[in-house]
Amino acid sequence: MKPFLLLATRAEDVPADEEYALFLRYTGLDEKHLVRHRLEAQPLGEVDLDDYSGVFVGGGPFNASDPPEKKSAVQRRAEADFARLLDEVVPRDFPFLGACYGVGTLGAHQGAVIDGTYREPISVVTVQRTPEGAADPLLAGLPDEFAAFVGHKESIAALPPSATLLATSAACPVQMFRVGRNVYATQFHPECDVEGISTRIRAYAKHGYFAPDELDLTLEAVRRLPVTHTGGILRAFVERYAR
């Protein structure tokens, strides 16, 4: 089997390594078959998609909607790498699944309106499948409503015509979408469990996701509902596209 590629952008080693471990756990892959590249550490370089079964994108602190002058040199480089990759992924309809930051990368590439209108605090929310989502292979094994971890300063306010809405929620209209048949992005984190999201809460306590005195409240918020179904999306992706 050809490996899958995980593109990561977390600069902090603890949450970065835990994210990789969670992707390994929920995809069912081993390190040989899930190759990680940390974009915050080094440029992506040339990627031959024929060497891979598919591409995953993890979450991270970058916001696609930030004005250029507020973006670091590392963020600008990473965004250029993603744009170049998606210039090949989308026309080929190559298997791609971006989690959280994947919404910013794929959404921006497709011309979506991305802003802070539907930002969500770090928490657990109830996500609903759309009729198109219920018919999609990645969501076929999930109930019509399921709990998911969220936490983002920006989101998609308006999908472009090229995208199909697969999942939504009361506070954030675009929770998952697809471009073509094989290119996906989620606003929620399908790779997370409560321990993993708690690690990120502590690691990013000073990144503006919540007030300095809200750490304990935020840690409690991610325990509001059990999250049991979203990891199945990653497994379904692997089962469908492994080759």
C-alpha positions as CSV (number, residue, x, y, z in Angstrom):
1,M,0.0,0.0,0.0
2,K,1.2,3.5,-0.8
3,P,1.5,5.7,2.3
4,F,-0.7,8.7,3.1
5,L,0.8,12.1,3.7
6,L,0.0,14.2,6.8
7,L,0.8,17.9,6.4
8,A,1.1,19.6,9.9
9,T,1.7,23.2,10.9
10,R,1.9,23.1,14.7
11,A,5.2,24.6,16.0
12,E,4.9,23.2,19.5
13,D,6.2,19.7,19.8
14,V,3.8,18.3,22.4
15,P,0.6,19.0,20.5
16,A,2.2,18.3,17.2
17,D,3.3,14.9,18.2
18,E,0.0,14.2,19.9
19,E,-1.8,15.2,16.7
20,Y,0.3,12.7,14.7
21,A,-0.4,10.0,17.3
22,L,-4.2,10.7,17.0
23,F,-4.1,10.5,13.3
24,L,-2.3,7.2,13.5
25,R,-4.8,5.9,16.0
26,Y,-8.0,6.9,14.1
27,T,-6.7,6.1,10.6
28,G,-5.4,2.7,11.8
29,L,-2.2,3.4,9.9
30,D,1.4,2.9,11.2
31,E,4.2,5.4,10.9
32,K,5.4,3.7,7.6
33,H,2.0,4.3,6.0
34,L,1.3,7.8,7.4
35,V,4.2,10.1,6.6
36,R,4.3,13.4,8.4
37,H,5.7,16.6,7.1
38,R,5.8,19.6,9.5
39,L,5.4,22.7,7.2
40,E,6.2,25.1,10.0
41,A,9.7,23.5,10.2
42,Q,10.6,23.2,6.5
43,P,9.1,23.9,3.1
44,L,7.1,21.3,1.4
45,G,9.1,21.0,-1.7
46,E,7.9,19.0,-4.7
47,V,5.3,16.3,-3.9
48,D,4.6,13.5,-6.4
49,L,1.0,12.6,-5.6
50,D,1.5,9.3,-7.4
51,D,3.7,8.3,-4.4
52,Y,0.7,8.5,-2.0
53,S,-2.7,7.1,-1.4
54,G,-4.0,10.5,-0.2
55,V,-3.3,13.6,1.8
56,F,-4.4,14.7,5.3
57,V,-4.0,18.2,6.7
58,G,-4.0,18.7,10.4
59,G,-5.1,21.8,12.4
60,G,-2.9,24.7,13.5
61,P,-2.7,28.3,14.6
62,F,-2.8,30.0,11.2
63,N,-5.8,31.9,10.0
64,A,-6.3,32.2,6.3
65,S,-8.4,35.4,6.7
66,D,-5.7,37.4,8.5
67,P,-4.4,40.4,6.6
68,P,-1.1,39.8,4.8
69,E,0.8,42.2,7.1
70,K,-0.2,40.1,10.2
71,K,0.9,36.8,8.7
72,S,4.4,35.6,9.6
73,A,6.9,34.6,6.9
74,V,6.3,30.9,7.9
75,Q,2.6,31.2,7.4
76,R,3.0,32.9,4.0
77,R,5.3,30.1,3.0
78,A,3.0,27.4,4.2
79,E,0.0,29.0,2.4
80,A,2.0,29.2,-0.8
81,D,2.9,25.5,-0.4
82,F,-0.7,24.6,0.1
83,A,-1.9,26.6,-2.8
84,R,0.6,24.9,-5.1
85,L,-0.3,21.5,-3.9
86,L,-4.1,22.2,-4.2
87,D,-3.5,23.4,-7.8
88,E,-2.7,19.8,-8.5
89,V,-5.0,18.0,-6.0
90,V,-8.2,19.7,-7.1
91,P,-8.0,19.2,-10.9
92,R,-6.9,15.6,-10.3
93,D,-9.6,15.1,-7.7
94,F,-6.9,13.5,-5.6
95,P,-8.0,12.1,-2.2
96,F,-7.5,15.0,0.3
97,L,-8.9,15.6,3.8
98,G,-8.2,18.7,5.7
99,A,-9.1,19.0,9.4
100,C,-9.9,22.5,10.7
101,Y,-7.0,24.3,9.0
102,G,-8.0,22.3,5.9
103,V,-11.1,24.5,5.7
104,G,-8.9,27.6,5.4
105,T,-6.6,26.1,2.9
106,L,-9.1,24.4,0.6
107,G,-11.7,27.1,1.2
108,A,-9.3,29.9,0.3
109,H,-8.2,27.9,-2.8
110,Q,-11.7,27.6,-4.0
111,G,-12.7,31.2,-3.4
112,A,-14.9,30.7,-0.3
113,V,-15.7,33.7,1.9
114,I,-13.6,33.1,5.1
115,D,-14.0,35.4,8.1
116,G,-14.8,35.5,11.8
117,T,-18.6,35.6,11.5
118,Y,-19.0,32.0,12.6
119,R,-16.1,31.5,14.9
120,E,-16.6,29.0,17.7
121,P,-15.0,28.7,21.2
122,I,-13.2,25.5,22.0
123,S,-16.0,23.1,22.9
124,V,-18.1,20.2,21.8
125,V,-21.0,20.9,19.4
126,T,-23.7,18.9,17.7
127,V,-23.1,18.5,14.0
128,Q,-25.8,17.5,11.5
129,R,-25.3,15.7,8.2
130,T,-27.0,17.3,5.2
131,P,-28.8,15.0,2.7
132,E,-25.6,15.1,0.6
133,G,-23.6,14.2,3.6
134,A,-25.8,11.3,4.5
135,A,-25.1,9.9,0.9
136,D,-21.3,10.5,1.2
137,P,-19.1,7.5,1.8
138,L,-17.1,9.2,4.5
139,L,-20.2,10.0,6.6
140,A,-22.2,7.0,5.8
141,G,-21.3,5.3,9.1
142,L,-22.2,8.2,11.2
143,P,-25.6,9.1,12.7
144,D,-27.5,12.1,11.3
145,E,-26.4,14.1,14.4
146,F,-23.0,13.6,16.1
147,A,-20.8,15.4,18.6
148,A,-17.5,16.9,17.5
149,F,-14.7,19.0,18.9
150,V,-14.4,22.6,17.5
151,G,-12.4,25.7,18.3
152,H,-11.6,28.3,15.6
153,K,-11.3,32.0,15.1
154,E,-12.5,31.9,11.4
155,S,-14.7,29.8,9.3
156,I,-16.4,29.7,5.9
157,A,-19.2,32.2,5.7
158,A,-20.2,31.4,2.1
159,L,-19.3,28.3,0.1
160,P,-18.3,28.6,-3.5
161,P,-20.3,26.9,-6.3
162,S,-17.6,24.2,-6.6
163,A,-18.3,22.9,-3.1
164,T,-20.9,20.5,-1.7
165,L,-22.0,21.1,1.9
166,L,-21.9,17.8,3.8
167,A,-22.4,18.8,7.5
168,T,-23.5,21.9,9.4
169,S,-24.3,23.1,12.9
170,A,-26.4,25.7,14.6
171,A,-23.5,28.1,15.2
172,C,-21.4,27.4,12.2
173,P,-23.1,26.7,8.8
174,V,-20.1,25.0,7.2
175,Q,-18.8,22.1,9.2
176,M,-17.8,19.8,6.3
177,F,-17.7,20.1,2.6
178,R,-16.4,18.4,-0.5
179,V,-15.0,19.6,-3.8
180,G,-15.4,17.1,-6.7
181,R,-15.8,13.6,-5.4
182,N,-12.6,13.1,-3.3
183,V,-11.4,16.4,-1.9
184,Y,-12.8,17.1,1.6
185,A,-12.4,19.6,4.5
186,T,-13.9,19.7,8.0
187,Q,-14.2,22.6,10.4
188,F,-14.4,20.3,13.3
189,H,-11.5,18.0,14.4
190,P,-12.2,14.4,13.4
191,E,-8.8,13.3,14.8
192,C,-9.4,14.5,18.4
193,D,-10.2,12.8,21.6
194,V,-10.8,14.6,24.9
195,E,-7.1,14.2,26.0
196,G,-5.8,15.5,22.7
197,I,-8.1,18.6,22.7
198,S,-7.1,19.2,26.3
199,T,-3.4,19.2,25.4
200,R,-4.1,21.8,22.7
201,I,-6.2,24.0,25.1
202,R,-3.2,24.2,27.5
203,A,-0.7,24.7,24.7
204,Y,-2.6,27.5,23.0
205,A,-3.9,29.2,26.2
206,K,-2.3,32.5,25.1
207,H,-3.4,32.3,21.5
208,G,-6.7,34.2,21.9
209,Y,-9.1,31.2,21.7
210,F,-10.4,32.1,25.2
211,A,-9.7,34.6,28.0
212,P,-6.8,34.0,30.3
213,D,-9.1,33.2,33.2
214,E,-11.2,30.7,31.2
215,L,-8.8,27.8,31.1
216,D,-10.7,25.6,33.5
217,L,-14.1,26.5,31.9
218,T,-12.7,25.5,28.5
219,L,-11.3,22.3,29.8
220,E,-14.8,21.5,31.2
221,A,-16.5,22.5,27.9
222,V,-14.8,19.8,25.9
223,R,-16.2,17.2,28.3
224,R,-19.8,18.4,27.9
225,L,-20.7,15.6,25.5
226,P,-18.9,12.4,24.6
227,V,-17.3,12.4,21.1
228,T,-17.4,8.9,19.7
229,H,-18.1,9.0,16.0
230,T,-15.8,11.5,14.2
231,G,-12.7,9.3,14.2
232,G,-14.6,7.0,11.9
233,I,-14.3,9.7,9.1
234,L,-10.6,9.2,9.1
235,R,-10.8,5.4,9.0
236,A,-13.4,5.6,6.2
237,F,-11.1,7.9,4.2
238,V,-8.2,5.3,4.5
239,E,-10.5,2.4,3.7
240,R,-11.8,4.1,0.6
241,Y,-8.5,5.4,-0.8
242,A,-5.7,3.1,0.2
243,R,-4.1,1.6,-2.8
